[in-house]
Amino acid sequence: MNDLVIALHQDGVGHLYEQIYEYIKQEIRKGKLLQGERLPSTRSLSEFLQVSRSTVELAYEQLVSEGYIEPKPYRGYYVCPVEELFDLEKEEDGWESRNGKCSGRKREEEKKDYDYDFSPNTIDMTAFPYATWKKITKNILVDANSDIFTSGSPKGDYILRETIAHYLHTSRGVNCCPEQIIIGAGNDYLLMLLEKILGRHVKIAMENPTYRRAYRIFDSFAYRISPVAMDNSGMSAKGLRESGADVAYVMPSHQYPTGIVMPIGRRMELLKWAGEKEGRYLIEDDYDSEFRFKGKPVPSLQASDRAGKVIYIGTFSKSIAPAIRIGYMVLPFPLLKVYEEKCSFYSTTVSRIDQRILNEFIGRGYFERHLNRMRKIYREKHDILLSGLKGMEKRFAVSGENAGLHILMQDKIGRKEKELTQAAAGMGVRVYGLSEFCVGEIAPRWKMDTVVLGYAALNKEQIREGMERLRKVWL
């Protein structure tokens, strides 16, 4: 155990032992000092903080008396089990509707165990090809030369960018060359890099409901964000024009969380808007595009772009695994020039070893086989989920099915999402309210009477049992 870095105040703000006591107590309550973790000895900590040993002993004795730590003879002081001691401040439930608006503040949810969690943000890792991944990793490390341990190109290894360019063209219709691709550690980094490219004084339009993580990232840039209501075709072109935005962030192939697939007519309207003025761009987040269970794959928006107005972003988080942390961004040539002038000094954020592994995984056909297997697995789960909805049609309108890894259920009889989520929680089932994805004004199309059910991480029996419990409380 290292010594604790405690900033002690010598100006009379509390006794020194009280400051030590309060610091350690808060570290335990926040989970930063874990159960069973050994604290520094009283002698060691007193020397490190340059206070008397008796001062530290007083603090430790108080913590012992309150049950935060326990002494073990000849071994020292250890953190006690503290689950029962958590008494975190409960924030106001910020997702409740106030005058038709989402407040944008979410209450820290109390820790609760659920038997079945229909999270829309998870994937099934049981079929991940661990043996193949391990074999590729081993072969790369055996054959590696010293170059693989250097930092490499800021854009990412050319060989991987070449492989991704080919994959995107054959699977998504994306037209690009390897030079246009930037490899980064997930969407977060790529969006932060994009802020350096587009500049700080940007007004950005976002679909509403939307992917809130992207919203929070843009908000951290101090971007002016204009939520634009969605209709059955996606982001409203009229709303986009009225927003006064310079850039629009859209998910046309499978919007998250609504599941809307943007038709070609609306795509052309957005491309026309972007082409009307210099400096306008569309950020296409190609979320969940690999998983479609009905009809042919929908080409990307970038595939229809002839004026260099689409910034295309994607990751392998859903298709392979979240921990891969490899994303890619395709820049139109005008912005590529800006990147090379202003941002090419940034080092790549992805290990070259990980890049080489992914390149082998895609290039040798393992990725395609894995995707086909996952499509079959998810289709089976998807069908079981829909089967569990039979008999519920009179009370719920279902949307977002046939693509992606979640569905939406909109109540027809006047119940609000909070009533639905609480009833489900009472049965040990977690579902998610659509309001969690809303920002600003809520369009009438997305009333607060809709819940989101993801199914990827649940097995077939869990989906059946979870749906059966929902039937009992919702019908």
C-alpha positions as CSV (number, residue, x, y, z in Angstrom):
1,M,0.0,0.0,0.0
2,N,1.4,3.4,-1.0
3,D,1.2,6.4,1.4
4,L,-2.0,8.4,1.1
5,V,-1.6,11.8,-0.6
6,I,-3.7,14.0,1.8
7,A,-3.7,17.8,1.5
8,L,-3.7,18.9,5.1
9,H,-4.7,22.5,6.0
10,Q,-2.6,24.1,8.7
11,D,-4.9,27.2,8.9
12,G,-7.1,25.9,11.6
13,V,-9.7,24.4,9.3
14,G,-10.4,21.3,11.4
15,H,-7.9,19.3,13.5
16,L,-5.3,17.4,11.6
17,Y,-6.5,14.0,12.7
18,E,-10.1,15.0,11.6
19,Q,-8.8,15.9,8.2
20,I,-7.0,12.5,7.9
21,Y,-10.1,10.7,9.1
22,E,-12.5,12.6,6.8
23,Y,-10.2,12.0,3.7
24,I,-9.9,8.2,4.3
25,K,-13.6,7.9,5.1
26,Q,-14.6,9.6,1.8
27,E,-12.1,7.5,-0.2
28,I,-13.8,4.4,1.2
29,R,-17.3,5.6,0.6
30,K,-16.5,6.5,-3.0
31,G,-15.0,3.1,-3.6
32,K,-11.4,4.5,-4.2
33,L,-10.1,2.4,-1.2
34,L,-11.4,-1.1,-1.7
35,Q,-12.6,-3.8,0.7
36,G,-9.5,-5.6,2.0
37,E,-7.1,-3.0,1.0
38,R,-4.3,-2.4,3.4
39,L,-3.7,1.2,4.7
40,P,-0.3,2.6,5.4
41,S,1.1,2.0,8.9
42,T,0.6,4.8,11.4
43,R,4.4,5.4,11.5
44,S,4.7,5.4,7.7
45,L,1.8,7.8,7.2
46,S,2.9,10.2,10.0
47,E,6.3,10.4,8.4
48,F,4.9,11.0,5.0
49,L,2.5,13.7,6.1
50,Q,5.0,15.1,8.6
51,V,2.6,15.0,11.5
52,S,2.9,13.2,14.9
53,R,2.1,9.5,15.0
54,S,-0.5,10.1,17.6
55,T,-2.4,12.3,15.1
56,V,-2.6,9.4,12.6
57,E,-3.5,7.0,15.4
58,L,-6.5,9.2,16.5
59,A,-7.8,9.2,12.9
60,Y,-7.4,5.4,12.6
61,E,-9.1,4.8,15.9
62,Q,-12.1,6.9,14.8
63,L,-12.4,4.9,11.6
64,V,-12.2,1.7,13.5
65,S,-14.9,2.7,15.8
66,E,-17.2,3.6,12.9
67,G,-16.5,0.3,11.1
68,Y,-14.7,1.7,8.1
69,I,-11.4,-0.1,8.8
70,E,-10.3,-2.9,11.1
71,P,-6.9,-3.7,12.7
72,K,-5.4,-7.1,12.2
73,P,-2.7,-8.0,14.8
74,Y,0.9,-7.8,13.4
75,R,-0.5,-7.0,9.9
76,G,-1.9,-3.5,10.0
77,Y,-5.2,-1.8,9.2
78,Y,-7.5,-3.0,6.4
79,V,-10.7,-1.6,4.8
80,C,-13.9,-3.3,5.9
81,P,-16.8,-4.4,3.7
82,V,-18.7,-1.2,3.3
83,E,-21.7,-1.9,1.0
84,E,-24.1,-1.2,3.9
85,L,-22.4,2.1,4.6
86,F,-23.0,3.9,1.3
87,D,-25.2,6.9,1.8
88,L,-24.6,8.8,-1.3
89,E,-26.4,12.0,-2.0
90,K,-29.5,11.4,-4.1
91,E,-29.6,13.9,-6.9
92,E,-32.9,15.1,-8.2
93,D,-34.4,12.9,-10.9
94,G,-33.4,15.1,-13.8
95,W,-35.2,13.1,-16.5
96,E,-38.6,14.1,-15.5
97,S,-40.5,16.3,-17.9
98,R,-40.5,19.9,-17.0
99,N,-42.7,22.0,-19.2
100,G,-42.2,19.6,-22.0
101,K,-38.4,19.6,-21.7
102,C,-35.8,17.1,-20.6
103,S,-33.7,18.8,-17.9
104,G,-30.5,17.1,-19.0
105,R,-29.5,15.9,-15.5
106,K,-29.7,12.3,-14.6
107,R,-30.0,11.2,-11.0
108,E,-27.2,8.9,-9.9
109,E,-29.1,5.6,-9.9
110,E,-29.1,3.7,-6.7
111,K,-27.2,0.4,-7.0
112,K,-29.8,-2.3,-7.7
113,D,-29.5,-5.9,-8.8
114,Y,-31.7,-7.0,-11.7
115,D,-32.4,-10.5,-12.8
116,Y,-32.6,-9.4,-16.4
117,D,-31.1,-6.2,-17.8
118,F,-32.4,-5.2,-21.3
119,S,-29.5,-2.8,-21.8
120,P,-29.2,-1.3,-25.4
121,N,-25.5,-0.7,-24.9
122,T,-24.2,-4.2,-24.5
123,I,-23.2,-7.0,-26.8
124,D,-22.9,-10.8,-26.7
125,M,-19.3,-11.8,-25.9
126,T,-19.9,-15.5,-25.5
127,A,-19.2,-16.2,-29.2
128,F,-16.1,-14.0,-29.4
129,P,-13.4,-16.0,-31.3
130,Y,-10.9,-15.9,-28.4
131,A,-8.7,-18.7,-29.8
132,T,-8.4,-17.0,-33.2
133,W,-7.6,-13.6,-31.6
134,K,-5.0,-15.3,-29.3
135,K,-3.4,-17.1,-32.3
136,I,-3.1,-13.9,-34.3
137,T,-1.6,-12.1,-31.4
138,K,0.9,-14.8,-30.8
139,N,1.9,-15.0,-34.4
140,I,2.4,-11.2,-34.7
141,L,4.5,-11.0,-31.6
142,V,6.7,-14.0,-32.7
143,D,7.2,-12.5,-36.2
144,A,7.4,-8.8,-35.1
145,N,10.4,-6.7,-35.9
146,S,11.4,-3.5,-34.0
147,D,9.2,-1.3,-36.3
148,I,6.0,-2.6,-34.6
149,F,7.1,-1.1,-31.3
150,T,7.6,2.4,-32.7
151,S,4.8,5.0,-32.6
152,G,4.0,4.8,-36.3
153,S,1.9,7.1,-38.5
154,P,-0.4,9.6,-36.6
155,K,-3.2,8.5,-38.9
156,G,-2.6,4.8,-38.0
157,D,-0.8,2.1,-39.9
158,Y,-1.3,2.4,-43.7
159,I,-1.9,-1.3,-44.0
160,L,-4.9,-1.2,-41.6
161,R,-6.3,2.0,-43.2
162,E,-6.0,0.2,-46.6
163,T,-7.9,-2.8,-45.2
164,I,-10.6,-0.6,-43.6
165,A,-11.0,1.4,-46.8
166,H,-11.7,-1.8,-48.8
167,Y,-14.0,-3.2,-46.1
168,L,-16.0,0.1,-46.0
169,H,-16.4,0.2,-49.7
170,T,-17.6,-3.4,-50.1
171,S,-19.9,-3.4,-47.1
172,R,-21.1,0.2,-46.8
173,G,-20.4,1.7,-50.2
174,V,-18.0,4.3,-48.7
175,N,-15.8,5.9,-51.3
176,C,-12.4,6.8,-49.9
177,C,-8.7,6.2,-50.1
178,P,-6.5,5.1,-47.1
179,E,-5.1,8.6,-46.9
180,Q,-8.5,9.9,-45.8
181,I,-8.8,7.6,-42.9
182,I,-7.8,8.4,-39.3
183,I,-7.5,5.6,-36.8
184,G,-8.3,6.5,-33.2
185,A,-9.1,4.9,-29.8
186,G,-12.9,5.0,-30.2
187,N,-15.4,7.6,-31.1
188,D,-14.6,9.8,-28.1
189,Y,-11.1,10.5,-29.4
190,L,-12.1,11.0,-33.0
191,L,-14.8,13.5,-32.0
192,M,-12.3,15.4,-29.9
193,L,-9.9,15.4,-32.8
194,L,-12.7,16.6,-35.0
195,E,-13.1,19.7,-32.8
196,K,-9.5,20.6,-33.6
197,I,-10.3,20.3,-37.3
198,L,-13.6,22.1,-37.4
199,G,-12.7,24.7,-34.9
200,R,-14.2,25.9,-31.6
201,H,-16.9,28.2,-32.8
202,V,-19.2,25.7,-34.3
203,K,-23.0,25.3,-34.0
204,I,-24.0,21.7,-34.3
205,A,-27.4,20.2,-34.9
206,M,-28.2,16.8,-33.3
207,E,-31.1,14.5,-33.7
208,N,-33.5,14.4,-30.8
209,P,-33.5,11.8,-29.2
210,T,-29.8,11.2,-29.8
211,Y,-26.7,9.4,-28.7
212,R,-26.1,11.2,-25.4
213,R,-22.4,10.4,-25.1
214,A,-21.8,12.3,-28.3
215,Y,-23.9,15.1,-27.0
216,R,-21.9,15.3,-23.8
217,I,-18.6,15.4,-25.8
218,F,-19.8,18.2,-28.0
219,D,-21.1,20.0,-25.0
220,S,-17.6,19.8,-23.4
221,F,-16.2,21.6,-26.4
222,A,-18.6,24.5,-25.6
223,Y,-20.2,23.9,-29.0
224,R,-23.5,25.6,-29.5
225,I,-25.8,22.6,-29.8
226,S,-29.2,22.8,-31.5
227,P,-31.4,19.7,-30.9
228,V,-33.6,19.1,-34.1
229,A,-36.8,17.1,-33.8
230,M,-37.1,13.8,-35.7
231,D,-40.0,12.6,-37.7
232,N,-40.5,9.2,-39.2
233,S,-37.7,9.8,-41.8
234,G,-35.1,11.0,-39.3
235,M,-33.8,14.5,-38.7
236,S,-36.2,17.1,-40.0
237,A,-34.6,19.0,-43.0
238,K,-36.8,22.0,-42.1
239,G,-35.7,21.9,-38.5
240,L,-32.1,21.7,-39.6
241,R,-32.4,24.8,-41.8
242,E,-34.1,26.7,-39.0
243,S,-31.4,25.7,-36.5
244,G,-28.7,27.9,-38.0
245,A,-26.2,25.1,-37.5
246,D,-22.9,24.7,-39.4
247,V,-22.6,20.9,-38.8
248,A,-25.2,18.2,-38.3
249,Y,-24.5,14.9,-36.5
250,V,-26.7,12.1,-37.8
251,M,-27.1,8.4,-37.8
252,P,-28.9,7.6,-41.0
253,S,-28.4,3.9,-41.4
254,H,-29.9,3.0,-38.0
255,Q,-30.6,6.0,-35.7
256,Y,-29.8,5.5,-32.0
257,P,-32.0,5.1,-30.1
258,T,-35.1,5.3,-32.4
259,G,-34.0,2.7,-35.0
260,I,-35.1,4.9,-37.9
261,V,-33.5,4.2,-41.2
262,M,-33.3,7.5,-43.2
263,P,-34.8,7.1,-46.6
264,I,-33.0,8.3,-49.7
265,G,-35.2,11.4,-50.1
266,R,-34.3,12.8,-46.7
267,R,-30.6,11.9,-47.2
268,M,-30.6,14.0,-50.4
269,E,-32.2,16.9,-48.5
270,L,-29.5,16.9,-45.9
271,L,-26.7,16.6,-48.6
272,K,-28.4,19.6,-50.4
273,W,-28.3,21.6,-47.2
274,A,-24.6,20.8,-46.6
275,G,-23.8,21.8,-50.2
276,E,-25.5,25.2,-50.1
277,K,-22.8,26.8,-48.0
278,E,-19.0,26.5,-47.6
279,G,-18.1,25.1,-44.2
280,R,-21.2,23.0,-43.8
281,Y,-20.7,19.3,-43.0
282,L,-22.6,16.2,-42.0
283,I,-21.1,13.9,-39.4
284,E,-22.3,10.4,-40.2
285,D,-22.1,8.0,-37.2
286,D,-22.6,4.6,-38.8
287,Y,-24.0,3.1,-35.7
288,D,-25.1,-0.6,-35.6
289,S,-25.1,-0.7,-39.4
290,E,-23.7,-4.3,-39.5
291,F,-26.9,-5.8,-38.0
292,R,-29.9,-5.8,-40.2
293,F,-32.4,-8.7,-40.2
294,K,-34.8,-7.7,-43.0
295,G,-34.1,-6.4,-46.5
296,K,-30.8,-5.5,-48.1
297,P,-28.0,-3.6,-46.3
298,V,-28.5,0.2,-46.5
299,P,-25.6,2.1,-48.1
300,S,-24.0,4.8,-46.0
301,L,-24.9,8.5,-46.5
302,Q,-21.2,9.0,-47.5
303,A,-21.8,6.7,-50.5
304,S,-24.2,9.4,-52.0
305,D,-21.9,12.3,-51.2
306,R,-20.4,13.9,-54.4
307,A,-19.3,17.2,-52.9
308,G,-17.1,16.1,-50.0
309,K,-19.6,17.1,-47.3
310,V,-19.8,13.9,-45.2
311,I,-17.4,13.1,-42.3
312,Y,-17.9,9.3,-41.8
313,I,-17.2,7.8,-38.4
314,G,-17.4,4.2,-37.2
315,T,-16.0,1.7,-34.7
316,F,-15.6,-2.0,-34.1
317,S,-17.2,-1.8,-30.6
318,K,-20.5,-3.4,-31.5
319,S,-19.2,-5.7,-34.3
320,I,-16.2,-7.2,-32.4
321,A,-15.9,-6.0,-28.8
322,P,-16.0,-2.7,-26.9
323,A,-12.5,-3.3,-25.4
324,I,-10.9,-3.3,-28.9
325,R,-11.1,0.6,-28.7
326,I,-10.4,1.1,-32.4
327,G,-12.5,3.5,-34.4
328,Y,-12.0,5.2,-37.7
329,M,-12.9,8.6,-39.3
330,V,-13.0,9.3,-43.0
331,L,-12.4,12.9,-43.7
332,P,-13.4,14.7,-47.0
333,F,-10.4,16.2,-48.8
334,P,-10.9,19.8,-47.7
335,L,-10.9,18.7,-44.0
336,L,-8.0,16.3,-44.6
337,K,-5.9,19.2,-45.7
338,V,-6.9,21.0,-42.4
339,Y,-5.9,17.9,-40.4
340,E,-2.5,17.7,-42.1
341,E,-1.8,21.3,-41.4
342,K,-3.1,21.5,-37.8
343,C,-3.3,18.1,-36.3
344,S,-0.8,15.7,-37.9
345,F,1.6,16.2,-35.0
346,Y,-0.8,14.3,-32.7
347,S,0.4,10.7,-32.1
348,T,-1.9,7.8,-32.9
349,T,-3.8,6.6,-29.8
350,V,-3.9,3.0,-30.8
351,S,-1.1,0.5,-30.3
352,R,0.5,-0.7,-33.5
353,I,0.3,-4.2,-32.2
354,D,-3.5,-3.9,-31.8
355,Q,-3.7,-2.4,-35.2
356,R,-1.8,-5.3,-36.7
357,I,-4.0,-7.8,-34.9
358,L,-7.1,-6.1,-36.2
359,N,-5.7,-5.9,-39.7
360,E,-5.0,-9.7,-39.7
361,F,-8.5,-10.4,-38.2
362,I,-10.2,-8.5,-41.1
363,G,-7.8,-9.3,-43.9
364,R,-7.8,-13.1,-43.4
365,G,-11.6,-13.3,-43.4
366,Y,-12.1,-13.9,-39.6
367,F,-14.1,-10.7,-39.2
368,E,-16.5,-11.6,-41.9
369,R,-17.1,-15.1,-40.5
370,H,-17.5,-13.6,-37.0
371,L,-20.1,-11.1,-38.3
372,N,-22.1,-13.8,-40.0
373,R,-22.1,-15.8,-36.9
374,M,-23.2,-12.9,-34.7
375,R,-25.9,-12.0,-37.2
376,K,-27.3,-15.5,-36.8
377,I,-27.1,-15.3,-33.0
378,Y,-28.7,-11.9,-32.8
379,R,-31.4,-12.8,-35.3
380,E,-32.5,-15.7,-33.1
381,K,-32.5,-13.5,-30.0
382,H,-34.4,-10.8,-32.0
383,D,-37.1,-13.3,-33.1
384,I,-37.5,-14.6,-29.5
385,L,-37.9,-11.1,-28.2
386,L,-40.6,-10.3,-30.8
387,S,-42.3,-13.6,-30.0
388,G,-42.5,-12.4,-26.4
389,L,-44.5,-9.4,-27.6
390,K,-47.3,-11.4,-29.0
391,G,-50.6,-10.4,-27.4
392,M,-49.2,-7.0,-26.4
393,E,-50.0,-5.2,-29.7
394,K,-53.2,-3.6,-28.3
395,R,-51.2,-1.8,-25.6
396,F,-47.9,-1.2,-27.3
397,A,-46.6,0.1,-30.7
398,V,-43.3,-1.6,-31.5
399,S,-40.7,0.1,-33.6
400,G,-37.0,-0.2,-34.4
401,E,-37.2,-3.9,-35.0
402,N,-35.5,-5.7,-38.0
403,A,-32.2,-3.9,-37.4
404,G,-29.8,-3.1,-34.6
405,L,-29.8,-4.7,-31.2
406,H,-32.7,-3.1,-29.5
407,I,-36.4,-2.2,-30.0
408,L,-38.8,0.5,-28.8
409,M,-42.2,0.0,-27.2
410,Q,-44.5,2.9,-27.1
411,D,-47.5,2.7,-24.7
412,K,-50.9,3.2,-26.3
413,I,-53.1,3.5,-23.2
414,G,-51.6,6.6,-21.5
415,R,-49.0,5.1,-19.2
416,K,-45.7,7.1,-18.8
417,E,-42.3,5.5,-19.1
418,K,-41.6,6.0,-15.4
419,E,-44.6,3.9,-14.6
420,L,-43.5,1.2,-17.0
421,T,-39.8,1.1,-15.9
422,Q,-40.8,1.0,-12.2
423,A,-43.2,-1.8,-12.7
424,A,-40.5,-3.7,-14.6
425,A,-38.0,-3.0,-11.8
426,G,-40.4,-4.5,-9.3
427,M,-40.2,-7.7,-11.2
428,G,-36.4,-7.7,-11.3
429,V,-36.3,-6.5,-14.9
430,R,-34.5,-3.4,-16.1
431,V,-35.7,-1.5,-19.1
432,Y,-34.8,2.0,-20.2
433,G,-36.9,5.1,-20.8
434,L,-36.6,7.0,-24.1
435,S,-36.3,10.3,-22.2
436,E,-32.8,9.2,-21.2
437,F,-31.8,9.9,-24.8
438,C,-33.6,13.2,-25.2
439,V,-32.0,16.7,-25.1
440,G,-33.9,20.0,-25.1
441,E,-37.5,20.2,-26.4
442,I,-39.3,16.8,-26.9
443,A,-41.0,16.5,-30.2
444,P,-44.7,15.2,-30.0
445,R,-43.5,12.2,-32.0
446,W,-41.4,11.1,-29.0
447,K,-43.7,11.4,-26.0
448,M,-42.4,10.2,-22.7
449,D,-44.3,7.0,-22.9
450,T,-41.7,4.8,-24.6
451,V,-39.2,2.3,-23.3
452,V,-36.1,0.8,-24.9
453,L,-35.3,-2.9,-24.8
454,G,-31.9,-4.2,-25.8
455,Y,-31.3,-7.9,-26.0
456,A,-27.7,-8.5,-27.2
457,A,-26.2,-9.6,-23.9
458,L,-29.1,-11.8,-22.7
459,N,-29.2,-15.4,-23.6
460,K,-32.4,-16.9,-25.2
461,E,-33.9,-18.2,-21.9
462,Q,-33.2,-14.9,-20.2
463,I,-35.0,-13.1,-22.9
464,R,-38.0,-15.4,-22.7
465,E,-38.2,-15.2,-18.9
466,G,-37.7,-11.4,-18.9
467,M,-40.4,-10.9,-21.4
468,E,-42.8,-13.1,-19.5
469,R,-42.2,-11.0,-16.4
470,L,-42.9,-7.8,-18.4
471,R,-46.1,-9.3,-19.7
472,K,-47.3,-9.9,-16.1
473,V,-46.9,-6.3,-15.1
474,W,-47.6,-4.4,-18.3
475,L,-50.7,-6.3,-19.5
